[in-house]
């Protein structure tokens, strides 16, 4: 028993040492040999630990037999900004094109500390426009709901335990956890969400993926008076096009 515990501690220490080596320069890809030799590890042992870290998204391997860099989960744990910077760089052009095409408020959102946070906002030129709060309830925000819809069952359980169920103001349709799961399942299936709140604000949201994980949401907010049948068709199509372009860039750049 003592031997097994000692072995487990050794593996954990090695994994943390590997993460520390990779984290020294987040923009640099570190090769297997460099990592293993720096730590005095057998290359096969090092490769096995790296495989687990890659599978758990704490480390990324940019291509077969290429170097390693920190993955999404490492930044999510630390609330570091580097990952957001990379995401913003990838999204910038498509967001600007989308805003120019529809002339409505375009936003990029993520979840941090159990809140929907605003990463970037491009306002419209209309006299009447929607301003987005820097921080909002995940349940209330359309983009927040979109990201939440892709949480694993355990992640969602943990979130509900910490935050509780939505208030009547944040999400009137949700009365029970079963309601919440059902509505999130619908959002995840459609990969598209449209909401209208009591202030006559329309919200639209789509998911942005890193591999199979939703890391952010692209959204549009506008008054319902500018969301007639013709406008709706144009806005939905433009949002979907921008989302596809950003997701392709995320895949290509392994962000």
C-alpha positions in Angstrom: 0.0 0.0 0.0 2.8 2.4 1.0 4.6 1.6 -2.3 1.5 2.4 -4.3 1.0 5.8 -2.6 4.7 6.6 -3.1 4.4 5.7 -6.8 1.2 7.9 -7.1 3.0 10.9 -5.5 6.0 10.4 -7.8 3.7 10.5 -10.9 1.9 13.6 -9.7 5.3 15.3 -9.0 6.5 14.4 -12.5 3.4 15.7 -14.1 3.7 19.0 -12.2 7.3 19.3 -13.1 6.5 18.8 -16.8 3.8 21.5 -16.6 6.3 23.9 -15.0 8.9 23.3 -17.8 6.3 24.0 -20.5 4.9 27.0 -18.6 8.3 28.8 -18.5 7.6 30.1 -22.0 3.9 29.8 -22.9 4.5 30.8 -26.6 7.3 28.2 -27.2 6.7 24.6 -28.1 8.8 22.3 -26.0 10.0 19.0 -27.4 9.7 15.7 -25.7 13.5 15.3 -25.5 14.0 18.7 -24.0 11.3 18.1 -21.3 12.5 14.6 -20.4 16.2 15.5 -20.4 15.6 18.6 -18.3 13.9 16.5 -15.6 16.1 13.4 -15.9 13.1 11.3 -17.0 13.0 8.2 -19.2 11.6 9.4 -22.6 8.9 6.7 -22.6 7.8 7.6 -19.1 7.7 11.3 -20.0 5.7 10.5 -23.2 3.1 8.6 -21.2 2.6 11.4 -18.7 2.4 13.9 -21.5 -0.2 11.8 -23.3 -2.5 11.9 -20.2 -2.0 15.7 -19.9 -2.8 16.1 -23.5 -6.0 14.0 -23.2 -7.1 16.2 -20.2 -6.3 19.4 -22.2 -3.7 20.6 -19.7 -1.1 20.3 -22.5 -1.4 20.6 -26.2 0.7 18.8 -28.9 0.5 21.0 -31.9 1.0 18.1 -34.4 2.3 14.6 -34.4 5.9 14.4 -33.1 5.9 18.2 -32.6 6.4 20.1 -29.4 4.1 20.7 -26.5 2.6 23.9 -25.0 0.1 24.6 -22.2 -3.5 23.7 -23.0 -6.8 25.3 -22.3 -7.4 23.7 -18.9 -4.1 25.0 -17.6 -5.2 28.5 -18.3 -8.8 27.9 -17.1 -7.4 26.7 -13.7 -5.2 29.8 -13.3 -7.6 32.3 -14.9 -4.6 33.5 -17.0 -5.2 36.0 -19.8 -2.8 34.5 -22.3 -5.4 32.1 -23.7 -7.9 35.0 -24.0 -5.3 37.0 -26.0 -4.9 34.1 -28.5 -8.6 33.7 -28.8 -9.1 37.5 -29.4 -6.4 37.5 -32.1 -8.1 34.7 -33.9 -11.6 36.2 -33.6 -10.9 39.9 -34.2 -11.2 40.0 -38.0 -14.4 37.9 -38.2 -16.0 39.9 -35.4 -15.2 43.2 -37.1 -16.6 41.9 -40.4 -19.7 40.7 -38.7 -20.3 44.0 -36.9 -19.8 45.9 -40.2 -22.2 43.6 -42.1 -25.1 43.8 -39.6 -24.4 47.0 -37.7 -25.4 45.5 -34.3 -23.5 44.9 -31.1 -21.2 41.9 -31.4 -19.5 40.3 -28.4 -17.1 37.6 -27.4 -17.8 36.0 -24.0 -16.3 33.3 -21.7 -17.0 32.0 -18.3 -14.7 32.9 -15.4 -15.2 32.5 -11.7 -18.8 31.2 -12.5 -19.7 34.5 -14.2 -20.1 35.4 -17.9 -17.4 37.8 -18.7 -17.0 40.0 -21.7 -13.8 39.5 -23.6 -14.5 41.9 -26.5 -17.4 44.1 -27.6 -17.9 45.9 -30.9 -20.8 48.4 -30.7 -23.1 49.3 -33.5 -23.7 52.8 -34.9 -27.4 53.0 -34.1 -28.7 55.7 -31.8 -30.5 53.0 -29.9 -28.1 50.2 -29.0 -27.5 47.5 -26.4 -24.6 47.8 -24.1 -23.3 44.6 -22.5 -22.2 44.4 -18.9 -18.6 43.4 -18.3 -19.8 40.6 -16.0 -23.1 38.9 -15.8 -25.0 35.9 -14.5 -24.2 32.9 -16.7 -27.9 31.9 -16.6 -29.0 35.3 -17.7 -26.6 35.9 -20.6 -27.4 34.2 -23.9 -23.7 33.5 -24.5 -23.3 32.2 -20.9 -26.1 29.7 -21.5 -24.4 28.6 -24.7 -21.1 27.8 -22.9 -22.9 26.2 -20.0 -24.8 23.9 -22.4 -21.5 22.2 -23.3 -20.4 21.6 -19.7 -20.0 17.9 -18.9 -22.7 16.5 -16.5 -20.1 16.6 -13.6 -19.1 20.2 -14.5 -22.8 21.2 -14.5 -23.5 19.4 -11.2 -20.6 21.3 -9.6 -21.7 24.6 -11.1 -25.3 24.1 -9.8 -24.0 23.2 -6.3 -21.9 26.4 -6.2 -24.4 28.8 -7.8 -27.8 27.2 -7.3 -30.6 27.1 -9.9 -31.4 30.3 -11.9 -33.6 32.9 -10.3 -36.9 33.8 -11.8 -35.3 37.0 -13.2 -32.3 35.2 -14.7 -34.2 32.3 -16.5 -37.9 32.2 -15.9 -38.4 29.0 -17.7 -36.2 27.0 -15.3 -38.0 25.8 -12.2 -36.1 22.6 -11.5 -32.8 21.1 -12.3 -34.6 18.8 -14.8 -35.8 22.0 -16.6 -32.3 23.3 -16.7 -30.8 20.1 -18.1 -33.6 19.9 -20.7 -33.1 23.5 -21.9 -29.3 23.2 -22.0 -29.6 20.0 -24.0 -31.7 21.8 -26.6 -29.1 24.6 -26.8 -26.3 22.1 -27.2 -28.2 20.2 -29.9 -28.9 23.3 -32.0 -25.5 25.0 -31.3 -27.5 28.2 -31.6 -29.6 30.2 -29.1 -31.9 33.2 -29.4 -33.4 34.9 -26.4 -35.6 37.9 -25.8 -35.8 39.4 -22.3 -38.3 41.6 -20.6 -36.4 44.7 -21.7 -37.0 43.8 -25.4 -33.4 42.9 -26.0 -32.7 40.1 -28.4 -29.6 37.9 -27.7 -28.1 35.4 -30.1 -25.2 33.1 -29.3 -23.1 30.4 -31.0 -20.3 28.2 -29.6 -16.5 28.5 -30.2 -14.6 25.3 -30.0 -11.1 24.2 -29.0 -11.1 20.6 -30.1 -14.3 19.3 -28.5 -14.5 21.9 -25.8 -16.4 25.1 -26.0 -14.1 27.8 -24.7 -16.2 30.9 -25.6 -19.3 32.1 -27.3 -19.8 34.6 -30.1 -22.9 36.7 -29.6 -25.1 39.5 -30.9 -27.4 41.8 -28.9 -29.9 44.2 -30.3 -33.3 45.8 -29.6 -36.3 43.6 -30.8 -37.5 46.5 -32.9 -34.7 45.8 -35.3 -35.3 42.0 -35.4 -38.0 41.5 -37.9 -38.3 38.6 -40.3 -35.9 40.0 -42.9 -33.4 41.3 -40.3 -33.5 38.0 -38.4 -32.6 35.9 -41.5 -29.6 38.2 -42.3 -28.3 38.3 -38.8 -28.6 34.6 -38.1 -26.8 33.8 -41.4 -24.0 36.3 -40.7 -23.5 35.0 -37.2 -23.2 31.4 -38.3 -20.8 32.4 -41.1 -18.5 34.3 -38.6 -18.7 31.4 -36.1 -17.6 28.9 -38.8 -14.7 31.1 -39.8 -13.5 31.5 -36.2 -13.8 27.8 -35.4 -11.8 27.0 -38.5 -9.1 29.3 -37.4 -9.1 27.8 -33.9 -8.7 24.4 -35.4 -6.0 25.4 -37.8 -3.9 27.2 -35.2 -4.5 24.6 -32.4 -5.6 27.4 -30.0 
